[in-house]
Every structure is written in C-alpha cells, then in structure tokens.
Amino acid sequence: MSALSALIINWIVVLSSISAIAINLKTLVSIYLHKKKTEKHYNMLLSQIVFHFLYNISTVLFTLGNIFQHAGTACSDPYNYWTFSVVVSSSVIITFGNIFIVLDRFLAVHTPVEYQIKYKKRLLFSALLLLSLLLFAALGAYTLPCYTLPLDTSLNDSLLSTPLNRVVMIVYMVQCAACIANIIATAGFVWRLRIFMNAQKGITINANLKTANQIVLYQMLAEMILVVIPSITTAILNYALGVFITNFVGQYPVALFSIYITFCSVVLAAKLRKKKTASVNVLKK
C-alpha cells in the first residue's frame, strides 16, 4: 500500500465525517429552532443520529492520528487503540440500528393503527436500550486484550496473531451477520411496502409516512452498495481466502462507511427540507 493511497483514503474519511457532523447538526438545530414537534415517522431515524455522531467523531480522531503518523508525529498507543475501538464498535451499532429502522417502517405500513398506539414508542425505547447495551458490550470486548498484551495498534492485517486482532475478527463477523439480517429485513419491508402502496391506490397517503419510507429506501440502497457488499466481500477475502486487500488499498471499508453516513445525513436533511418547503407552499395557497 502506497503512502499516497493511504493519505487519500484518510482525508476522504475525515472530510466525509466532518460533513456528516455538520449536516446532522444543522438538521437538529433546524428542528429545535422551528420548535417543530418531530413527526412520529421520523423518531427512529433521528434517534440514530446519536450513533452517527459517535462514529463520525471517533473516525475523525482516529484518522487524524493516522495522518499525523504518516507525517512523522505518532499519537500514543492508547489514543489509537481506543479511538479505533469506538470506530469499529459504533459502526456495528449503526448496522444493527438500521435493522430497527427497517422494522419501524415495516410496522408503520403493516399495522398503521397499532404502530401509532403501541409499537412506535416501545420499539424506539427497545432500540435505544439494546443498541446502547451492544455498544458497551463491543467496547467491553476491546478491553480484553488490555489484560493479555501491551496495546498494539499496528493493525497490519496479519489477523488472528494477537488477541486484539481476534477481537477485531469477531466484531467484524458480527457486523457481517447484521448485514445479512438487514438484507432479509429490507426485503421484507420492500415486499410489505409494495402491498401497502397497491392497496392505497387512489387514496391520499400521509406525507410524513411517504417521506420517511423514501428516506429509508434510499438509505438501505446506499447501505447495500457501500456497506453490506464490501463488508461481506472483505470478510470472505480476509478470513476465508487469507487475502488482506486493505494491505494494498488501505482502510477502504472505513472510507465507504463514512461516505455512507454522509449520504444518510444528506438524504435526511434534503427530504426534511423538501417536506418543510412543501408545507409552506400549501399554507401560502
């Protein structure tokens, strides 16, 4: 892997992560300043921004450490170790969070009345609780190598050679399993949404429901291209074939995941802005 390709990937990660932070902050501030009561169909989507912030901030910190290292100013091992741990752990949590988002949308179109009365708040609470527990569990797994060896943050992809790398492998395989589960969940949602749309022909559909479903479909398509396929491909190459492609092209999975998070923030902001503009135009008529 050339130093130039690694530097390019690192800056892609930093710039995309900073962009996502800025866009998500603007979205949340806009909601707060307009004192807009968040529509129920966006609650699950907006709640995931917390984990997006965690991923983006930790990614910027970890990647800047790599950039400084290439420039000859290395950060401490604990700094690299824990920022990397948060990057990987939060990316896994976001993948699981997407399953809850799809489940939320499935229930919204499958049982609209029950969703509003019972499932909406319960599912949101369950998602936040379980994702928080999973985050602490993932971070806890990264504390295990601290008791067995000095912190080694070289991460040269000679995997399975140290306890740290074994933890990385386990966490990565869990994320791949979540990706596969998300494929199944998304397929179920698309199938149910198609039935719902066919049943609603000639009937005006709630604008918030329609917008939320569109956001989720765009995000799931992007996840399939930027996260699911690369994650499964990388896992097969690394752990089945022993070909560590990141040695040649750099940490491209981190770059793709950062681009995916940025895409999600752009879609969410654009759709909410479009909805707001449409509402203003209706009021003016």
Residue pairs with C-beta under 8 A, 6 or more apart in sequence:
1 246
1 247
1 248
1 249
1 250
3 70
5 249
5 250
6 66
6 70
6 250
6 251
7 67
7 70
8 250
9 249
9 250
9 251
9 252
9 254
9 255
10 63
10 66
10 67
10 70
10 250
11 67
12 255
12 258
12 259
13 59
13 60
13 63
13 251
13 254
13 255
13 258
14 59
14 60
14 63
14 64
14 67
16 255
16 258
16 259
16 261
16 262
17 55
17 56
17 57
17 59
17 60
17 63
17 258
17 261
17 262
18 56
18 60
19 262
19 265
20 52
20 56
20 258
20 261
20 262
20 264
20 265
21 53
21 56
21 57
21 60
23 262
23 265
23 266
23 269
24 49
24 52
24 53
24 265
24 268
24 269
26 269
27 49
27 265
27 268
27 269
27 272
28 46
28 49
30 36
30 272
31 38
31 46
31 272
34 276
38 46
39 208
39 212
40 116
40 120
40 208
41 108
41 206
41 208
41 209
41 211
41 212
42 208
42 212
42 272
43 120
43 124
44 100
44 101
44 104
44 123
44 124
44 127
45 101
45 212
45 215
45 216
45 268
46 268
47 124
47 127
47 128
48 94
48 97
48 98
48 101
49 265
51 90
51 93
51 94
51 97
51 131
51 135
52 94
52 261
52 264
52 265
54 86
54 90
54 93
54 135
55 86
55 87
55 90
55 91
55 94
55 257
55 261
56 258
56 261
58 83
58 86
58 87
58 90
59 87
59 254
59 258
61 79
61 83
62 80
62 83
62 84
62 86
62 87
63 254
65 75
65 79
65 80
65 83
68 74
68 75
69 75
77 150
77 151
77 152
77 153
78 151
80 151
80 153
81 142
81 151
81 153
81 164
82 142
84 153
84 155
85 139
85 142
86 139
87 254
88 138
88 142
88 168
88 171
88 172
89 135
89 138
89 139
89 142
89 171
90 135
91 175
91 257
92 134
92 138
92 171
92 174
92 175
92 178
93 131
93 134
93 135
93 138
94 261
95 175
95 178
95 179
95 182
95 227
96 130
96 131
96 134
96 178
97 127
97 131
98 182
98 219
98 220
98 223
99 178
99 181
99 182
99 185
100 123
100 126
100 127
100 130
100 131
101 216
101 219
102 182
102 185
102 186
102 188
102 189
102 216
102 220
103 123
103 185
104 120
104 123
104 124
104 127
105 189
105 193
105 212
105 213
105 216
106 185
106 188
106 189
106 192
107 114
107 115
107 119
107 123
108 115
108 209
108 212
108 213
109 189
109 192
109 193
109 196
109 209
109 213
110 192
110 196
111 119
112 209
138 171
141 167
141 170
141 171
142 164
142 167
144 163
144 167
145 151
145 152
145 162
145 163
145 164
145 167
148 163
149 162
149 163
149 164
151 164
152 162
152 164
155 165
155 168
156 247
157 238
157 244
157 246
157 247
158 165
158 244
159 165
159 166
159 168
159 169
159 238
159 239
159 244
160 166
160 169
169 238
169 239
172 231
172 235
173 235
173 239
175 231
176 231
176 232
176 235
179 227
179 228
179 231
179 232
180 228
180 232
182 220
182 223
182 228
183 224
183 228
186 220
186 224
189 216
189 220
190 217
193 213
193 217
197 205
207 275
207 278
208 275
211 271
211 272
211 274
211 275
214 271
215 267
215 268
215 271
218 267
219 263
219 264
219 267
222 260
222 263
222 264
222 267
223 260
226 256
226 257
226 259
226 260
226 263
227 256
227 257
227 260
230 252
230 253
230 256
231 253
234 245
234 246
234 253
237 243
237 244
237 245
238 244
238 245
245 252
246 252
246 253
